[in-house]
Amino acid sequence: MKLRLLFLFSVLLSVCISAFAQDDYYRKKAESYTREAAYCTKKGKIDNARTYTRYADSAMDNYKTQMRYASQADEKATQYLRWAADALIKL
């Protein structure tokens, strides 16, 4: 029983870590696209600036989605840990 709980905890921890890694990726992409849009605006390439601004908006939407997923995974992990703690107390 304890081995199952330890396994469950390690799986939940890895899921949370991967969710946080993905959201960082999208945040960095959004920052990169924003910098590129500013550069294009400075050079007078308005069409390219609009395109990169759209890319940045899309990346920010993906970032917010991943943050929501990470929050839900965190809540689920907390609930499972509570259940595991209750199960250990009953043993």
Residue pairs with C-beta under 8 A, 6 or more apart in sequence:
1 87
1 91
2 88
2 91
5 84
5 87
5 88
8 80
8 84
9 80
9 81
9 84
12 73
12 76
12 77
12 80
12 81
13 77
15 73
15 77
16 70
16 73
16 74
16 77
19 66
19 69
19 70
19 73
20 70
22 66
23 63
23 66
23 67
23 69
23 70
26 59
26 60
26 62
26 63
26 66
27 59
27 63
29 55
29 59
29 62
30 56
30 59
30 60
30 63
33 52
33 53
33 55
33 56
33 59
34 52
34 53
34 56
36 52
37 48
37 49
37 50
37 52
37 53
37 56
38 49
40 46
40 48
40 49
40 52
41 49
